[in-house]
Amino acid sequence: MAPSRRPTTNVAAARTSAMTTASAAAAVVVSLLLLASASSAPGALGFAPAFVGRATTPAAGPAAAAVRPSATSLYMGMNRKARRQQQKQQGKISGRKLIDAMGESEGGGGKKKDKGGGENTGELATLASEQEVKKSALEEEMEGGRVSSELGGDGESVVSGAQVADAVPEMEDLRPDVSEVVTDEDTGILRVVQGKNVRDVVTGRAVKLSDMGDEYRLAQMFPGVPPEVREAYRFDWKTATVPEMISKMREACEVTTTDPKTGNMVTGIPEHPSVANAGIDFVLANRDYLGFKMAKTLGRLKLRTQSQFLKEEALAYRALWKNFLTLERHITAPFRQMMLDAEKRVGPNFGNLDVKSYTDGALYERTAAYLVLKSMVAHWQQKVQDAEYVESTPETNDNLLEILMVGDPKRYLPDPPIIFRLDECQRIAQAAANMTAVFVLTPELYDDLPPEVRFVEEALRIQTGTEMRRFAVEVFCPREGVTPEGLREGVRRLAIQLDSMQIDPYGDLRNAVVRLTDAMAVGTDDERDPYAGYLMNTENSYNNPGFFQTYTFDHDKLSLVAFLDNPTEELEEGKIQSTDLLEQLGKDASRGLAGFMGSVSKSSEEEDLSAQEKVEAYKPYDVPESRAIGRPHMMGWLELLEDEERFGSPGGGEGDDGTFEADEWKEVATEN
């Protein structure tokens, strides 16, 4: 990744330099104030008048008032570190204005003279120059860097998303080998430092690519199993059912070990992060039939049994679910490492149409580079569509929430670490499309990529599903020497690999490939979907195999939910505008964030008002029927596994020494 570009100034040194001229500065400021007050003309001596009216611009036409670009601005709660950084930046600007005023009063043209009569090129002059040359967010991204933001964290780049909660080292070289959790020296909160390499969740170390050659690395990128293993574990998709698939997977994932407490032999899911070799073979043999659909199904079954208060079954489903997700992360780790390596080559060269100079290499390297380029195109084209909608849709009370849900919500932060304006998104999207087109038109880069990858490139240009299926069967498969069944399986496995990547920026390409697999399956045996009954709410009862009973909660009377559930008369009559709703949303988010942060660290400036709190009698929250829609209230089944989830032991969380594991826990802002 390209290093984050931020001004590096020594504020302490600046303050020290300013203190050396404190007496002279005070005299100059007093003189200027006296002269300004004596002048009858507003703005005398270059000072601004006491009142300045708001700048206005003429309307573009009669329709300008009716249709205006959405300018929604939601200022969510900033953490303490971000506020301090903002205050430091404001202090730098104020200090610079003071020095300029002093220089003008001395006739020095805004530059302070040193004792020798020359210009002072010390810290204060450097401070001003850095303030002037700060690059825009678009410039930072177009140069392959990350968007810098006062919020801290890793800003967005053309090939990766923004991670506001991450801790960022002073220098890129200081990043650890793999991601680590560190204590933020300013806030005392644990934060993640993104590593240079992908961590294998099973080994806990950086992913090791094969030393046996490029073909073996390609096999790591798109893994499979020997024919005899595939024959032993592969589902018959024509008759497979979800209970059968889960039963076979549990059998493959379980291991027999010795119980350290009793000495007896027990069979079960191994403790995290351990996995069984048979479990790896099973998942690889059925890679295209498991993936995100199996993960969602296991999660729903865990919630279903939990909502029926079947604690032991819920624990069993949770153990299998967690083990399956661990297997997925372990299997996809080499693919993610290759994609990360490709990002490091593509990102710094963004806009460079000499694509071969930085994407050429072994087959697995070129495949990863193409997928990074294609994901970049899909991601920025989607951002263009989102920006077009937001900027062209007039904001009203009726569509406010709809506008809020379009695009990346980080655009509402005070100093957004992303690009979101239409013209800027269009420039980046066009540059990404040009780079990808050059790659595809270069035979030595593109022509020998895996068939399923090249099919995605060609199929996504076809307008209808019928034409795409005809192209696959009559043109592509004969040309490449593959069967339609093999092509469908290859594209499904590619979709599973893409699903393991972070949503930003790979989610849009992943979604396109998943839709492509669905269209390819029409009219074939692969169209059958055993998961449908578990993932679709076909019936709102336990007759639906994936159903679990939801319920309503008690809410704080000052929460946003309460604000919307019980609108005031002004809101019902339309007197409260969308900006009032945004203000309430911001306050609610700030209260929630403050409550979360308060459990970690408490500012010394906060006053302890606990002694003044009044204990009120419990009163059930009144949920409007329009939202309750007949659901029960406060069933409590979400807390059924609370002890195990908080303390980590099925026995209730208390250790042998009478202590709780939760006593040693610390809050973590985010997790990789």
N, C-alpha and C positions, 0 to 999 in steps of 0.2 A: 504494500500500500504506500502511496505517496505520503510524506510526512505532513502533519497538520501545520498550516501557516498561521502563526499568531505573532503579534508584536511582543518582543521580549525586552521589557524595560525594567530598570531597577527603580522602583518607586521610592525606596528608602534613600537612595542616592539623590534622587530629584528633590526630595524634601530637605535633605541636608544642604544642597546647593541653594535652595530658596531661602533657608533660614539665614544664610550669610548676608543677605541683602534685606533683611526684615525691616531694619530701621529706615533705610532709604525708601523702601516700598511704602511704608506707612505714611511717610511725609508726602510722597507723590500722590498717593490715593486721597489724602485729606485735602491737598491743594486742588486736585481735580474735582472733588465733590463740591468745594466752595465755589469754584468757578462755574460749575454746572448749575448750582442753585441760584447764582447771581444772574445768570443769563435769562432773558425773557423769551428767547426764541427756542422752541422745542428742537431737540436734537443738536444743540450747540456743541462745539468741540468734538463732534463725531459721536456723541452719545445718542442713544435711541430715545424718542419721546416717551413720556410716561405711559401712554396707551397706544398700542398698535392694533389696528383693526385686522380681522382675519382676511388673509389673501383670498381673492375670489377669481374664478375663471369663467368666461362666458360659456353658456350652454351650447352644445353642438347643434341643437335644433329643437323643434317643438317636442320631439319624443324623448329628449334627454332626461326630462324629469320623470317620465313614466318608466323608462327602461334604463337602469343604471347598473354598472358592474357591481357585483357583490363585494363589499369591503368589510365583511365580517372580521372582527378582531377579538379573539378570546385570550385574555391574559391569565394563564393558569399560574398556580403557585410555583415560584422559583425556589430552589434550594438555597441554603445560606451561602454556599460557595459562590453561586451565580450572582447573588445580590452583592457580595463583597467585590466580585470582579467588576460589576457594573458601577459600584461606587468608586472604585479605583480609577476606572476609565473616565468617569465624570470629574474626578479630582485632577486627572491629567489635563483635561480640556480647560478647566478653570485656571489651573496653574499657567497654562500657555497663554490664556487671555490676559492674565495679570502681567506676565513678562512683556507681552506686546504693548500693553498700555504704558508700562514703564519706559519701554524703548521709544515710543512715540513722544512722550513728554520730554525726553532728553534729546530729541531730534536725531535719534540713532536709526531711524527707519525700521524700528521694531526689533533690532538686534542688540543685545547687551554687550557692552564693551568690557574687556578684561583689563587688568592693571597695565598691561603693555600697550593698550590702545587697539589691539586686534579684536576680532570677533570671538565670542565665547563659543567654542565648539564642544562644550561639555555635555553633561547628561540632559540638560534642559533643551538645548538645541536639537539633540538627537530625538528627544521626546516629540518635539513638534514635527520634525521631518517624518517620523514614523507614522504620525497621525495622518499626514497628508497622502502618503503613498499606499495606504491600506487598500488592498485589492477588493473588488466586488466579489460577491458569491459566484456570479457567472464566470468571472475571470479565473477564480480558483478552480472551478470544476472543468472549464475548458482546457486548463493546463494540466489536468489529470490529478489535481490535488483534492483535498477535502474542504468543505465549506467551514470556515471558522465561525464560532458563535460564542457570545458571552455566557451562554448556558453551560459551556464546557462540554466534555465528552467528545466523541468522534463525530464530526459532521459528515454530511452526505458527500459521496463522490459519484462519478459517472458509472462505476461498477459495483458500488456497495451502498447500503443504506446508512442513515444516521443513527448513532447510539449515544443519546444524550446522557444516559446514566453511567456510561463507561468512564473509567479513569484513563487519562492520556499521559504517557511519559513525556518528559521534557524533550527528549530526542527519540527518533524512531529506532535508533540502534539499542535503546534501553528496553525495548519491549522484550518480555520473557519468551522462552522457546514455545511454550504453550500458554493458554490463558490461565491467569491466576487471580485470586481474590486478595486485594490489599486494603489497608485501612487508609482512608482519605485523611491526610494530615490536617486539613482545614475543618472538616466536619466530624471526624471520628467514625464515619459510616463506612462499612465495607463496600467496596466497589470492584468491578471486574476490569482487569487490564487485558485487552485482547492480545493474544500471543501471535508470534510469527507463523506458527504452524498449527494444524488441526490436532486436537487431542483425541486419542483413541479412548473411548469411555471405559473399555475393558482393562487395558493395560495402564491407563493413566499417563501415558507418555505420548510424545509426538508420533504421528503416523509414519511408518517405515515402508517406503515403496520398494518393490522387489529389486534385487541386485542381479537378477538372472536375465535381464534384457527387456527391450521395449515391448515385446509381445506379452510378457508376463505382467507388465504394468498395464497394458490394455485390458488384460484379463482381470486385473484388480479394479479397473474402472467400470467394467461391465461383467461382474462375476457370474459364474455358473457352477455346475457340479458335473462329475463324470456320469456317463449314461446309466451305469448300474445304480448309482445313488438316486438319480432322477426317476428311474423306474420304480424304485422302492418307495419313494415319498410323494410322487406327483399325484395330484388330485385328478379324478375323472370329472371334468367340469360339467358334463352332461347330467350327472346325478348328484354332485357334491352338495351337501347341506352345511349350514353354519355349525350346528352342534357336532357334526362329524369332523369338520375342519378343526374346531377348537379341541376336541378330544384327541385327535392325532397330534396336534401341535403340543399340547400339554405333555403327552407321552414322550415326545421327542425332546422336550426341554427339561424334563425332570432328571435328576441325578440321585443316586443312592449314596448316602454319607453316614458317618457315625455321629450320633448325637453326643456332644461333649459333656452334657449333664448326666445322661442316663447310660451312655455307652452302647445303646441299641442302634441297629441299622434303620435309618429312616429314608424314605423316598419323597422328594418334593422339589420345588423350584429352588435352584441355588440362590444364595444370598447375593444381593447386588454388590458389585457389578459383574459377578461371575456368570458365565453362560456355558451351556453344554455344547460339545462339538456336534452331537446329533441335532441339536436345535439349530445350529448354523446351517447344516446340510439341508434340513427340512425347509427353512426359510428360503434358502437359495433355490431349491428345487421348485418351489411354488411362489417365487418372487413376484411374478406378475399377477397372482391371484390373492396376494395378501396386502401388504402395503398399508396405505392410509385407510382403506375401507375396513380391514381387519382391526386396525388400531381404534377406529371409531366404534366398531361393534363391541369390542371388549370393554371400552369405556362405558357404553350404554348398558351393557349387561351388569357391570359393576354397580352402576347407579340404580338399575332395576331391582337387583337383589337387596341393595341397601335401603331402597324405599319400601321394600317389603319386610324390613327389619330382620333379614336373613344374614346375620353378621358373618358367620363362618364362610358362607358362599361368597359374600362380598369380598372378604379377605383373600379367598382363593382366586377370584377374578382379578383383583388388584395385583396380586403377585405375578400372575401370568401376563397381565397387561404391561407391567413395568419391565418384565423380562423380555417381552417381545419388542418393546421400544428400545431396550438396550441392544438387542440383536440388530435392530435396524440401524442404530447409530454406529455400531461396530462394523457392519458390512459396508455402509456408505462412507466410512471415514476416508479411504483412499480416493474415492471420487471427489469428495469435498476438498481434499488436499490438492488434487490436480486442478480443480477449479480455482482455488486460492492462488496457486502458482500462476495460472493464466491471468488472473486479475492483476497480479503484480507486473505482468508484461504489457497487458492491454491498457490499463488505467493511465500510466504516465505517458503513453503514446497517443492519447485520445486526439482525434482529428488528423493524425498522420496517415496519409493514404498510401504510404510505402508499407503496406500491411505485412508483406513477406518478411521485412527486416526484423519484426518482433513477434511474429506468430509461427514462423517456420520451425520445424523440429520433428521429433518422432510423431508417430500417428496419434498416440494418446495426447500429446501436447497440442497438436493442431485441432483435435476433436474438442478438447477443453477450451481452446481459444475461440473456436467457432461458437460453442454454447454460450460463452461469456458475451460475445458480440451479439448473438441472436437474442439473448436475454436482455441486453442493454437496449436493443431496438424495441422489443415488446414493452419493456418498462417505460421508456420515455414516450412512446406513442400513446400509452395509456395516460401518462401524466399530461400530455397535450389535450387529450379528450376531456380529462377532468378539469383542466384549466379553462378550456373553451366553455364548459358548462357553467363553472363558477363565475367567470367574468362576464358571461352574456346573459345570465339569468337574474332578473330583478328580484331582490330580496324582499320577502313579505313575511308576515307572521305565520302564514300557512305553510310556506316551504322552507322555513329557517332550518329545521332539523334535517331536512333532506339535503340542503346545501352543506350543512356541517358534516354529513356522512360521506360526502364525495371527496375523493382525493386523500392526501396524507394529512392527518390532523396536526402534524408538527408545524404546519404553516400558520397556526394560530398562536404559536409561542412568541414571546416578545422579540427575540432575535433569532428567527427561524434558521436552523442549521441545514436547510434544504432549498432547492430551487423549485418554485411553484408558479411563477408568473408565465402567462401564455407565450409571449415572445421569446423568453429565455428557454422555455421547454422546447419550443419549435426549433431553435438553433441547435440544441444538443441532440434532439431526435434526428434531425437531418444529418448531422455529422456522424452519428452512430449508424444510420442507414447507409451512408456512403462507404464507411469502413467495411461493413458487412458485405455490401455488394462487390467491393473489390476482392474480398476474400473468396467469395463464391465464384467469381469470374477468373480466379487464378487456378489453373488445373493442378499444379503441383501442391497446392494447399488443400484443395477441396475434393478432388475427384476420387480419392481412395478412402474417404471417411467411411465409417460403418454405414451399412445400407439404411438402418433405421434412422440415423441422423440425417442423411441426405434426403430420405423420404419426407421427413418433417419439413425441410426447406421447400421442397417442390409441392407437397400437398397443401401447405398453408396458402399457396397462391390460387388454389382452385376454389371456385365460388360455391359449388353445391356438393352435398354428400354423395349424390349419385355419380356425378362426374369424377369425384375423388376415388370412389370405390372402383369404377371402371378403369381409371388410370392405374390404380394399384394392381389389379388383376391382369389387365391386358397389356400394360406397357412396362411398369416398373419391375414387377416380379420376373417376367421373362428376361428382361434386360440384365437384371442383377443375379439371376440364377437362384432365387429364393422362392419359397412357397408363400402363398397368402397367409397361411396359419403361422408360419415362422415370422413373417413381417409383423403381423399383429402382436405376437408375443414380444418381439423386440421393441416395438414402440411402447407397449405397456411397461416393460422393464425400464425404458428410458424415462417414462413418466414417474415411476417410483423413485428413481435416482434424483430427478429434479425436485421431487417433493421433499427430499432431505435437505435442500438448500434453504437459506433464509428467504423469507417472503419478498423482501426488498433487496435486490431487484429481480429475483428469479420467479416470483409468484405468477407473473403474467404469462411467461412462456410455459410454465408448468400447467397453468389452467388451459392454455391453448392446446397443449399436447394431450391432456386428459380428454378434452372435447373431441380431439381427433381420434383417440382410441375408441370412444363411444360411437363415433360415426363409422369407423372402419368395421365395427362389430355388427352393424345392422345386417340382418338376413343370414347370420352365421350362428354356429353353436356358441360362440363367445358372447352373443347378445344376452344370454341367460345370466341373471344376476341374483345369486342366493342372498346377497346382503340387503336387497331392496326392502324386504319386510322389516328388517332391523333398523334401517337408517331413515325410513320414511314413515311419517306419522299417518299411516293408513287408517288407524282406528284409535280413538282416544280412550283406550282401556287396556287392561292387562291381557286382553286377547291378542293385542299387537305384541309380537315377541321382543320388540325393542322399546316398549313403553315403560316409562317410570313416572310416578306421580309427583308433579311439582306442587309447590305450595307458596303462599304469601308470607311475608315477614313483617315484623315490627320495624318501623323506621323512625329515626330522630325527627322531632317536629320541625327542626330547622334544615332538614335535608332537602335536596332537590326533588326527591320522590314525593315528599310531603307537599312541597310547593306545587307540583303538578297535579297531585291527587286532589288537593283541596284549594283550587284557585280562588283568589279573591274576587270581589265583585268587579274591580277594575279590570282584571284579566278576562273575566267572562264577557264584559262589555267591550273588550278590545282596546281599553285605554292604556294597558301596559304593552309596550312595543317589544320588538325582538331584542333590542339592546338591553332591556331590563331583564329578560330571560337569560341573556348571556352573562350579565353581571351576577345573577343568582347562581348560575352554573359555575362561574369562576370562584365565587365565595364557597360553594359547596365543595369544589375540588380542593380549595386551599385548606378548608377545615379537615377534609379527609387526609390530605397530605400531612398537615400538621399533626394530626392524631397518630399517623403512622410513624413520622419522624420523632414524635415525642416519646415513643417507646424505646427509641435508640439513644437519643441524647436530648437534653433539655437546655435551652439557652439560659445563661446565668442572669440575663436581663428580664426573664419572665417572672412575674410575681406569682407566688404560691397562694391560690385562692381556695384550696381544698377545704379549709376550715369554714369557709362561708357557704359551701354548697349545701343545698337543702335536699334531703332524700324525699322523693315523691313516690306515692303509691303506684304500683304497676297498673297501667291501663292499656288494654289491647289496642293496637293500632287499627283504625277504621279504614279498611281498604274499600275503595269504590267498587261496586259490583261490575262496572264496565271493565275493570282490570282484573278483578278476582275471577270472573266468569265461572263461578261455581267451585273454585279450587279451595281446598282446606287451608287453614291458617296455622302457621307455626307447628307443623308436624314434628320437626326436630330430627328427621332421619339423616340430614346432612352431618349432624354431630355424632352419628352412630359409631364411626371409626375415628373420632377425634383423638382419642388417647393414642392410637397407633400412628396416626398421621403426625401428631405433635411430638410424641416421645419415641417412636420408632420401635416399640416392642409390643407384640400381640398380647402380652400379659397385663397391659394397663399402663406401662410407661415407667414403673418404679424399678430401679436397679437393685442389685443385690445389697448394696450398701445403703439403701434407703433414699438415694438421691434420684433426681429425674434428669434424664438426658437433656430435656428442654432447658434446664437451668444453665447449660453451657452454650446454648444457641445464641447467635447474633443475627441481626437483620442484614440481608444482602440486597443491594439495590437492584441488581439484575444478575442473570445467570446465563452463561454461554451454552 
